[in-house]
Amino acid sequence: MGCEGSRFEKTPLVPANELKSLLNEHQVEGIVLTWFESHRVSSQCAGFVDAKHEQKMSEDVWMPFGMMGQVVLASFAARRLSRRRINLNTKVEKLLLQIGSTFRIESVKGQEAWTKDLTLHHLFQHTSGLQRQQDRTTENESISDSDKAPLENGCRLLLCAKPGTVARLADTNFLLLEHIIEALEGGREGLKTSLRRYLDSGVMKDAGIWESMTKARVDSFRCSGERNSCLFNALCGTPKSLAHFLLLLGRSYAVNSHGRVKHAGSSLPMLRGIGFAKSGLGSMIFNAGPNSIMFHYTDMYGIRGLYMSCFKGPDAKEGASGFLILCKGSEGAVPVVCSVARMLLLQLNWEGVNFTKVDGSDKSSFCCTQPSKTFMLNSLKKYVMEAFTDE
């Protein structure tokens, strides 16, 4: 059965006893999975969002999305740029001068011409070549937690590679993009007002950024001290609202970006990336046989999660289809997310997904001591992503 209060009752995609068993085995507090197909959203929940106060998990519980919220903020940014008739091929250096920014783009020695090549498109696609925040250093200390280190006035941003030649996820891209949008909107309050209007336009009403949230809504998660973090990682809301947005996003792509989720001409797949997945509009995008899939994950703020959406191909003929998983927990929640993702993919039966090629029996890597930022992605690659083929 669906979550309590679910708008649509439907047979659960994952047997309830198996879901409960997974939570118990890995000592995970709670989970919500939401899937969408044929223009409707359904949910299934298990466990608690707050066991101490016996608050059950629900599709209507507000949760931090972490990196999974980047797709929403990137869509918002692209829309604001489009409204101001700013093309994504606009040079970043030129735009920084126009908004009176004190930021400076510099290149490694001998490659000064690179600064003239950097465009807004590169920021969206993570192909800018900019040094990551966590790699930047001050005179005496490293910036080890980029989410707590916003870009400072007058800072210098270093191009380590020629824009458009290397795809590398870098927080600096979205931090710089946020700085530009904030200036265009007349400051932080203008930015928040525009974002609120965007979310309330029917895109995602049950969502907001932490600094606008009441304390009670984030008490169950490790969000304290994060209110100055990058806006692109600061979205929270109900799982149902994010699933609804992903459904709209797929629909927007199918009708050439007409509608409430509009993307500055290039629509969803800003695809000039390299590697096992290409990057665009706050998501990673890859092929599964004849289908195109967008996905992202999060391992922040006491949440482990994943979304996948088939937005193009035979399994998207009647609109985008996909799922969202949000699990309250740390490393122990990673095998739960991977196991549930496998079950959902088997039920959705997308073309280009073949789990006979993936050995799910070896769980040894779930016990390893990898850094958190690589543990989640490496686990997803090994137990989930390896099933996707280009055949």
N, C-alpha and C positions, 0 to 999 in steps of 0.2 A: 504494500500500500504506500501511498505518497506520504509526505510530511504532514503533520497536523496543520491544517489551514491551507494546504496546497490547493491551488485553483483548479488543478486537473488531477483526477485520480486515475492511476494507470498501474498495471502490473509492474512491480519493481524489476529493473534490469539486472540487479544483483540480488540473489536470494538473501533475505533478511538474516537468516541464521549464519550465513557465510560472512556477511558484513560484521555482525556482532562478534563472531569468532576472530576475525582479523584484528578488531580493536582490542580484544582481550589478549590475544597472542603478543601484540606489540605494545601493549599498555598505552594505548592512545585514547584520549578522552572522548572525542566525537568526530563525526564526519557528515558532510552534506554533499550529495552529488545531484547535479541538475543537468538534464539533457533536453535538447530542443530538436524538433523536426516538424516538417509540415506546418510551420508557423505557430507552433504551440510549445509551451515549456512545462516540463514535469520534474518533480523532485522526489528524492528519497533521503532519509536521514537516519542516523543511529547515534546513540551515546549522548553526551552532554557538551554544551558550550561552556558551562560552568558547573562542574560536578559538586563543588563545595556548597553551592546554593541550589543544587538540583534543577538548574535551568537546562532544559532539553535542547538539543540541536534542532534548528529549524531553518527553512528556506528564507524566513523573514528576519533572522538574526543578522545584525550588522557586524561585518568582519573586515579586517584590513586585507586588501588585495595584493599589496606589495607590488612586485614587478608585473603581475597580471593586470594591474590597472593601467599600465603604460599605453595600451591600445586605445583606451578611452581618452586619455589626456593628449595623445598624439593626434587623434581624430579631431579633438577640440582645437588644438593648435593649428592643424591644417585648415580647418574651417575659418578660424579667425584671420589667417593669412589670406585666404581666398576672398573673404569679405573686404579686405583692404586692398585687394587686387595686387597682392605681392606674389609673384611667381616663385615656385620652388627652385628655379634655377638662378634666383637672385644671389649675388655674391655676399657672403656673410660679412666680409670686411667692409663692404660698402654700406650694408645695413647697420652695422655697429656705429659707423660714423654718422649716419642719418639720425639715429636715436640718441646720439650724444653719449654713447657708452664709453666707459673708461677701460673696458677690456681690450687687450691687445693679442692678436694672433701672430705668433712667430713660428718660424720653421727651423729645423735643424740646420746647422752651419752649411752653407753652400747651396741650399735649396730654398732661398728666399722667395722665389717665384711661386712656390706652392700656395702661399697665402692668398694669391689672386684667384686660385682655382676652387677654393672652398665655397660650396653653395648650401642653401637650406636643405636641398634634397639629400646631401651627404649626411646631414645631422639626423634626419629621419631614418636613413638606411644604415646607420652605424658604419659608413664607409668614409668618414671624414679624415681618418688618420690622426685625430687628436689623441694626445696622451690621456690615459684614464686618470680620474681623480685619485684613485688608490695608489697610482704610480707617481703622483706628484709629491715633491718633498719641499719642506721649508729648510732653513739653514740647519736646524738641529733635530727635526723630527719628521717622520713619515706620516702622511694622512692615511690611517689604516681603515677608517670607517667613513667611506665617502658619503653615506646617507646623512651623517651628522656634520658634514663639512661643505656647506654651500659655497659657491664661488664668491670670492670677496671682490669689492670694488678695486679696480685698477689691476686686477690679476692678469698675468700673462699665460696664454694657452699655447702649448707647444704642438706643432704638427710633426709627428714622427714618421709619417708616410705620406706620399702624394695622395690627395683626395681622390676617391673613386677607384683606388687600386687594391685596397685591403679592407675586408669586412671584419670588424672586431667590435663586439659589444662594449660600449664605453659610456659610463654615466655622464661624462663631460658633454656628450652630444645633447642629451636632454636638459642638463643644467644650463647649457648655453641657449638652447631653444626656449626654455622657460624665461631666461633673462630677457630675451628679445620680445617675447609675447607680453611679458609684464610691462616692459617699457612702452610698447604699442598701446596697451590698455590703460596707460596712465598711472601705473603703480600697482602695488599688491592688492589694494582694495578693488580697483577696477578689474584686475584679473579675476579675483574671486567672484565678483558680481557677474562677469561675462560667463564664467564657468557654471555658476548656478543657473543662469538662464539657459545655457546649453543643456544641462542635465534635466531641467524642468520642462524642456520643450517636448518631452515625450521620449527622450533618449534613455534616461536613467534617473527617474525621480528619487528612488530610494538609495541615494548615494551622495557622498560629499567628501571633502578633504578634512583631515583630522583637526586642523586648527579651527574648523567651523563646527566640530562635533561637540556635543555635551559630554562631560566626563563619564557619565554612566554608560555611554555607548561603547567606550573603548576600554573600560576597566578590566574586562575578561582577557585582554590581550596585552602583550608587552609593548605598548605604544608610548609609554611615558618617556619624556625626553626627546621624542622624535618630531615634535611639532615644527621644527625648523628644517626638516629634511626636504629633499628634492620633491617638488610637487608631483612629479611623474611617478613617484613611489608612495604617495601619500593619500591615495584614494581608498575609501572604504565604503561599504554598503551591503546590501543583501545579496546572497548568491543568485537569487532569482533575477535581480536587476542586471547583474553582469551577464547572465545567460541571455536575457532579453536584448541587451546591447549587441552581443555577438550575433544574435539572430538578425537584428536590424542591419548590422554591418555586412553580413553575407547578402542580404536582400539588396542593399545599396550597391554592392558590386554587380549584382545580376542585372540591375536596371541602369547601369552606367552612371552610378553615383547620384541619381535623382532621389531626393527624400531628405530625411532629417539627419542622416549620417553622411555628410558630403565631404569629399576629400580633395579639394584644391586641384581638380583636374586629373590627377594620377590615380584616383580611387585607391582600392585596397593594396594591391601588390606592388609596392615600390621595390623592385626586384633586382637591383644591381649588387647582389651579394655573392659571396663564395663560401664554400664549406658545405657541411651536411645539410644546412638549412640557410636559406637566404633571409635577409632582414628587411622588414618594411613596416612602417606605421605602428611601431610598438609591439610587433609580433615577429615570430620566425615563421617562414613559409617554405614548404617543401612539397614535392610530388609524391603521391601514392598511386602508382599506376596511372590511370587517366584522370585522377582527382588531384585538386590542389588543396592543401591543408594548411591552416594557420594554427600556431600554438604558442603558448608561453607557460612558464611555471613560476612559482614563488617559493622561497625558503626564508622568509623574513617574518619577524614579529610574532613568533609562536605559531605560524601557519605554514603548512606544506600543501601546495596545490598545483593544479594543472588544468588548462583548458585546451581543447582541440575543436576546430570547426572546419568542416568540408564546405568550402564556399564556391567551388567550381568543379564541374565534372558530372558524370552520370549519377553520383550520389547526392548531387545538389540541384537536381532538375526541378524539384518542388520547393526549393529554398534551401538555405544553409541547414546543415544538420551537425550535431556535435554534442559535447558535454563539458561540464565544469566540475572539478573536484576540489573541495576545500576541507582540509583535515587539521584539527587542532592538535599540535604536537611539534616536536623537533625531529631529530634524526629517526626516532622510532616510527614516525608517521610516513617516512619515505617508502618503505616496503608496502605499506597500506595503499598509498597513492598509486604505486606501480601495479599492484595486484588488481585494484579496482579498475584502473585504466585498461588493463588487459581484458577484464571481464566485459567492460562497456564496449570496447572495440569489437570483441567477438559477437556481441549482440547486435551492434550497428551493422556489421558485415560489409564494411566499405570495400570496394575494389582496390587492389593494391596493398592490402594488409594480409600478411601470411605468417601466423604465429607458429607454423610447423618448422620454421627456420630459426626459431628462438627457443633456447632452452631456459624454461622458467623454473627449473628444479634447483639450480645452484644458487643458493641465497648467501654464499660466503661473503660477497662484496658488501652486503648489508651490515656486516659486522666490522668492516674495516674502519680505519681512523682517518679517512680523507677529510680535508677541510670542508666545512659545511657548503661553501659556494660551489665546490666541484662534486660533492657527494650526490646531491640531488640530480644534477644534470647527467652525470655519469651513470647513475642508476637508471634514469629514464632512457638513456641511449641503449643500455645493455638489455633491459627487460621489456621495453616498449618500442622504441624507435627502430630497432633492428628488424622489426616485422614489416616496416614500410619498404616497398620496392618500387622501382621505376618500370617494372614489367607490365 
